[in-house]
Amino acid sequence: MSAGSSSDGGPPGAAGAPVEARSVPTEDLAFMQGPLRGLAAAALATAGAALVALALIEAWQVFARYALGAPAAWTEPVALLLLKTALMLAAAVGVRHETHFRFALGAAAAGPRGRAVLESTARLATAAIGVTFAVYGTRLMLATWGLKAPGAAFSSGLNYAPFALGGLLFVLFAFERQMGRARSGAAGG
């Protein structure tokens, strides 16, 4: 029996037929390799920690408001900062894993040469988006650094740091993948 057929000769996924598991698009497991793997692991761990802290802060916010009758003013700005941090760092890891900003169906339909062109174009576009995040995030961070965030004891500029850092990681990870593609293409060709 072939991997794509069922025991009764029907199509895969038919009643009682086994369905092959398909993983995310990491044919070469490049996510677990490469010079920036430590940076990606740190970004992912930081994003995860930010999400856990966000959940704890939101739980405290609800408890303080409804059980204690004394809502804490600091919880909302801190929760928003943690949310931005988690989103930008996780998105950057997604860029490295090539599961963020990906059009897999179009690339698969384009054939090997067309796929290489589309993947390179997507990586360069992702890097351009990263530059935009990094530049404007840094500009906003510096422009608002002297202002206090409403309700919290930190600079308002800190709210833009996740965009600056995340954008920089977008660029680094997109170019890492592109350089890996160039090396594998040169070795194979």
N, C-alpha and C positions, 0 to 999 in steps of 0.2 A: 504494500500500500504506500503511495507517495505521501509526502508531508502535507500536501495541500488537499487531500481527498479524505472523505469520511469512510467509516467502515461499511456503510451501506451504499457507497458509490455516489452519494449526493454531494452537493457542494459543501465546502468547509463551513462550519457554523450551523449546519442544518440540525434538526432535532437529534440529540444524542451524538453528534459528530464533534470530535475534538477541534478546538480552535487554536491555531498557533499564536503564541504570545509574541507581540512585536514590541521592541524597546524604542526608546526615544532615539533620534537620529545621531547615534554615536558609533558609527561603524568601526572606527579605529580606536575607541576609548581614549581619544586625545584629551578628554577632560581630566583624566587621572594622570596625565603625563605632561611634559613640557616645563619650561623654565619658570612659569608663573603659577604652578600648581599650589605652592604654599600661600601665595597671595590670594588665590581663589578660595582656598580652604579657610583662610582667615576672614575673608569677606563673607563667606557663607555662614561661618560660626557667629560673626558679629550680627548678621541679619537675623539669624535664629535667636540670639540672645536679645536683640531689640524686640522681636515679636513676643518673647516670653515676658520681658519687662513691660511691654505695652499691655498685655493681658492682665498682668498684676496691677498696673496703675489704673486700668479701667475698672477692675474689680474694686479697688480701693475707692475710686471716684463714686461708684454706685453705693457702696457701703457707707461712706462718709455722708453722702447726700441723704439717703433714705433711712439709714439706721441711726446715724448720729445727728442728723439734721444740721450738719455743718459742712457744706461742700468745700473742698480744697481748691483754691484758685490755680494752683500750680499744675494740676493733673492734666488739663487739656493741652497747654503748650508743650509739656514734656511728652505727652502721648503723640502729638503731631510730629514732633522731632523724631521720635522713635519710629513712627510709621514711615516717614520720608527716608530714614536711614535703612530700614528693612527693605523698602521697595527698591531703592537705587542700588544697594549692594546685591540684592538677589537678582535684579535685572542684569547687573554687570556679570554675575556668574552665569546667567542664562545666555549672555552674549558669548562667553567663553565656551559654553557647552553647545552653542549654536541651536538653542531651543527658543531663543528670544529674537524677534525680527527675522523669522524664517518662513519661507514659502516653499515647503518641501515638495508639494505636488507639482508646482511649476518647474522646479529644478529637476525632479525625477523624469518629467516628460520631455525635457530638453535634450536628453542624451548626454554622453560623457563630456564632449567638448562644450556644449551649451551649458551644461551644469557647472563646469569649472568657471565659465564666464559669469554666470548668474551668482555663484557663490562668492567670487571675488568682488563683484559689484555690490552685493549685499554687505560684505565685510567693510568695504570702503564707505558705503552709505552709513553703516553703523558707526564707524570711526568718526565721520563728519557730525553725526548726531551727538556723539560723545564729546567732540570738541566744542560744540554749541553749549551743551550742558556745563562743561568745565569752565568755559570762558564766562558765560553769563552767570553761572552760579557763583564763581569767584568774584565777579564784579558786584553782584548783589550782596554777597557776604561782606565784602570790604566796605561797601557803601552804607550798610546798616549796622556795622560792628559796634559803633558807639551808642546805639540805642538799646534800651533794656526791653526784653520781650515782655509783653503784657501778661501779668499773672505769674511770671517765673523769674528766678534770680539768675538769668543768663542773658548773654547778648542776643539781640534779635538777628544779628548776622549769622549766628550758629544755625539758624533755620535753613540757610542756603548751603551750608557745608556738605550735606549729603549729595546735592546736585553737582557740586564741584568735584568731589571725590568719586562719585559714581560715574560722572562723565569721563574722568581720567581713566578709570578702570575700563569703561567701554572701549576707549581708544587702545589701551594696552592689550586687552584681550582680543579685540578684532585684529590687530596687527600680529599678535602671536599666532592666531589661527591662520592668517594669510601667509605668514612666513613659514609655518609648518606645511601649508599647502604647496608653497613654492619649492620647499626642500623635497617634499614627497614627489612632486611633479618632475623635478630635475633628476631625482634618483630613479624614477620609473621610466624616463623617456629618453 
